[in-house]
Amino acid sequence: MRGLAGILCVFALVGSALAASECSTRKYYECYEYEESEESQKAWQEEKIKPPAAPDMAKLIPFEVSVSNDNRFLVDPASISIGQDGVVRFTVVIESSGARTVNYEGLRCNTRERRLYAFGQADGSWIESKGSSWILMHKQQHKMINAYPAVLADEYFCIDREPPKDPAEAIQRLKLGPVATSVR
């Protein structure tokens, strides 16, 4: 009987290891175990939004995503808003080898989801992200290269799954640097 328990324990450990490795090869949002109740889904209503003005490149606030990454990640403080719907919205700028990407995005802190609303153009205009929807972020996504939404959520904007009380608090968090948290 003791041998059977040992064998079952080994199978359970192997199964867990396989599930973890499978998780890392699947889409990150399929590996996240959060499930919102139907009641919460029905009660929450996303605000109508429009993209902010083009970012002032001289006023961007940098944040670090990964030490093994040469990209620069910056947030436009003027674009940060915290909606009545609990969503933190912001413009992020990613610079890499002379190229620049500008996105207008949102983080839904309590459900740990992200959404890409629009792509910035060189002339300061925005192109709406067609088919954009809320996507769950993987618990460990912040360890991946270019995982800036998870870093912003975990270390700046969604501490304990709560958004900042106002844009000034969000800006202060960016300026102070990352908060050491366990991923929730």
Secondary structure, DSSP 4 states (H G I P E B T S, - for coil): -HHHHHHHHHHHHHHHHHHHHHHHHS-GGGG------HHHHHH--PPP----SPP-GGG-EEE---TT---EEEEEEEEEEE-TTSEEEEEEEEEETTEEEEEEEEEEGGGTEEEEEEEE-TTS-EEE-TT---EEPPTTGGGSTT-HHHHHIIIII-GGG---SSHHHHHHHHHH--------
